[in-house]
Amino acid sequence: MTLTNDFAAQRAKYNRDAILSATPGTLLTMLYDRLLLDLGRAEAAQEREDWDVARENLLHAQDIVAELSSSLKVDAWDGASALFGLYTYVSGLLVTANIHRNITHTRECISVLEPLREVWYVAAADVPAERPRMASSGMLGIG
């Protein structure tokens, strides 16, 4: 194994361990961080008309929004149905941003999700530390 491969394997193990040991609030903020990273990368790729990279990042962003939507416990709190509607809206924007190579839709997703990420960071900081859940179950424990 080369030094590069060894480093990549160690990094992958570190990332996997961080995810598996994360509290639900931390996992949620990690998902938002990655979602906005994907959107930023997609936007940059769209600007330079690198459609393969844009597509890859937009598809990954769609996967994250799908996970956020499916993990949301709509009956757990009053605002959950509105948040689910927002996720549905963003999901549609991501699809059209990808299919029609529409950078305006990508930017709209960023402008909608960035403030929401900040709110989740504040909310996660206000929640007492709780025992981590296994991320592999697909449950974020939101709600």
Secondary structure as GFF3:
##gff-version 3
##sequence-region A 1 143
A	DSSP	alpha_helix	3	20	.	.	.	ID=ss1
A	DSSP	alpha_helix	24	47	.	.	.	ID=ss2
A	DSSP	alpha_helix	51	71	.	.	.	ID=ss3
A	DSSP	alpha_helix	80	99	.	.	.	ID=ss4
A	DSSP	alpha_helix	103	126	.	.	.	ID=ss5
A	DSSP	three_ten_helix	135	137	.	.	.	ID=ss6
###
